[in-house]
Amino acid sequence: MDISALINDKTLKPKEKTEQLGQWILDSVISVPTLVKFADGSKESVKATCMEALEHATKVRPGIANASLLDFAVKSLRDKAPRVKWESARVIGNIAYLFPGNLEESVKNLLENAEYKGTVVRWSAAYALGEIVKLKTVLNCDLIPAINAIIDQEEKNSIKKILIAAVKAAVK
């Protein structure tokens, strides 16, 4: 079965499609660049399913990521669909440590999403920003004050806790 056939299979639930795509990536049945290319030309709901599969795969095995996946995830942070935004942020959080010198645009887009109205988008942005700040790169000079400003205005304690813990880890 190919990606299109899986996506269009009406007998499978959306979660089953996501799990299958993620497993195909982990089993090297399809490559990350193949799924990225497919997702990039797809409608938002399909792109979100692909991004969720990439998130699962990079959580299990971050090393499968390459620079093109990072670029795709960074670009996808600006999509209209909240699900695409939050899955992209989670992918970045999973793989940021592999690309410590290429995170400037990620940080910019994540900071924008940290102010998004939807809680899950903000939570995912906080997760990714937290993972980036823990890397203790030169970005922290500007990132830590920006995160502290987010903490001051954030209403959800779950999001604040992620960011507070990350800043504490970064300044140790």
BELHU-V133400 format. One line per field, one symbol per residue. phi: phi as a letter, one per 40 degrees, with the letter a starting at -180 (. if undefined). psi: psi as a letter, one per 40 degrees, with the letter a starting at -180 (. if undefined). A space follows every 50 residues. Layout:
phi: ???
psi: ???
//
This chain:
phi: .bcdcccccccbcdcccccccccdcccgcbcddcccccccbbcdccdccc ccccccccccadcccbcccddccccccccccdccdcccccdcccbdccbc cbbdcdddccccccbcccccccccccdccccccccfccccdccccccccc dcbccccccdcdcccccdcccc
psi: iidddddeheeiidddddddddddddefdiidddddddddeiiddddddd ddddddddddgdeeiidddddddddedeidhdddddddddddddedeefd efeddddddddddeeidhdddddddddddddddeefiedddddddddddd ddehdhdddddddddddddde.
//
